[in-house]
């Protein structure tokens, strides 16, 4: 079953960390990603650009409106994601717990909904 693991944290945290603190964290991300690739469980993963690069689009009364930034002000921002193909929710949560973001933010685990063919 496929799950999307959404990584949320305070994006200013990395800016406040020293390079020697960031190195081990990036190495952990690499280790988790490599392990998932070797097991054939990784479908896709990517970090996201910081929230100031975001644009939010809404359509109201048939008119498109765009605003700079994310859709909501929050303490934690969506910073990246993994899409994994694992046996079940328990295995998806075990993967999420290995992602460094789970220690200083959170990892939301969501099953991916499969649409019927032709939709």
Secondary structure, 3 states (H helix, E strand, C coil): CEEEEEEEECCHHHHHCCHHHHHHHHHHHHHHHHHHHHCCCEEEEEECCCHHHCEEEEEECCEEEEEECCCCCCCCEEEEEEEEECCCHHHHHHHHHHCCHHHHCEEEEEECCCCCCCC
